Amino acid sequence: MKAVIYNGPRDIRVVDVADPQIEQPTDVLVKITSTNICGSDLHMYEGRTDIECGRVLGHENLGEVVEIGRAVYRVKVGDKVCLPFNIGCGFCRNCEKGLTGACLTVAPGQAGAAYGFADMGPFQGGQAQYLRVPFGDFNCLKLPDDAAEKEDDYVMLADIFPTGWHATRLANLMPGDSIAIYGAGPVGLMAAYSAMIQGARQVIVVDRHKDRLKLAEQIGAIAVNDAEHDPVEQIMELTNGRGTDKGCECVGWQCHDHGGQEIPNLTMNNLVKTTRATGQIGVVGVFVPQDPKSPDDLMKRGQIAFDIGNFFFKGLRMGSGQANVKAYNRELRDLIHADRAKPSFLVSHRLPLEQAPDAYKNFDNRIDGWTKVILKPNE
């Protein structure tokens, strides 16, 4: 089959690889019809992680079931399914509590696994024509009869819609709250969209890419361009000096200042400044245990200079970590089915798999208009 593989920093290729096979009785094989390029794929693309050459990328996947193992009971051949990026077993201590992002079974010796992702187990990704899904009954989210019509919406259930929702839940957003979201990439936009759905009275989105800020405004958020003015000053002005009730970090350790300098602690400390006393912060932007290539000495060891003093004296609370997608994807699927959510508003490109190298390059360079790319491996 054709697949997108990592071949080194800023070098991905579409090549022929071996077709996946049923390896365990609980496996399911899926013909991929939509697979997204995620902002977190760019960390690997840029060579900032230790993913190995030859690995198939892609963890935002949707498709049609074409084969099932003999122990698969619920999922049937022909079902249209969306696949959470985190792979869970369904029966370990964490999975039973809904913490599927920290499954203790699928990647022995660590908590959590994902498709085609550095340090998240040995599993191949879905930027390919076919994908093997372990524990298929548990991991396949079956889609309703409008799956083909709304495929661009449903594929967002693999990661970014639940992750954006997760950011707001980590921050304990309540109806009537104000919230500041740092980052208007796909996850930040989904966090803003989730906040609007949940009844936030004021949603502020911080970024410097005008095409992304325009999308934030289109869903009713207030855009703050941090390349033009200090975002902390702008947020404090918008909140009459009080700060927002809640805040979300949707950028991660590779955040930059307005001059383009990478400053890993910038968004975290700005959140401490702009969240009101006793407020809450949700962190879903990726921070890694180590990055030897970081220009920051602390971040080389996975650390940042965090403003713990103000965080403590303001009585702030913070939640962090990858989204447990299965904790949210069923309900978010039903919102899409009922026409109460349309996360595909951020999709800018739908491309054949062969165009993946150019798509990665343009998305990584933040070329104007490249906000979210869906690859179509079997078209």
Secondary structure, 3 states (H helix, E strand, C coil): CEEEEECCCCCEEEEECCCCCCCCCCCEEEEEEEEEECCCHHHHHCCCCCCCCCCECCCEEEEEEEEECCCCCCCCCCCEEEECCECCCCCCHHHHCCCHHHCCCCCCCCCCCECCCCCCCCCCCCCECEEEECCHHHHCEECCCCCCCCHHHHHHHHCHHHHHHHHHHHCCCCCCCEEEEECCCHHHHHHHHHHHHCCCCEEEEEECCHHHHHHHHHCCCEEEECCCCCHHHHHHHHCCCCCEEEEEECCCCCCECCCCCECCCHHHHHHHHHEEEEEEEEECCCCCCCCCCCCCCCHHHCCCCCCHHHHHHCCCEEEECCCCHHHCHHHHHHHHHCCCCCHHHHCCEEEEHHHHHHHHHHHHCCCCCCCCEEEECCC
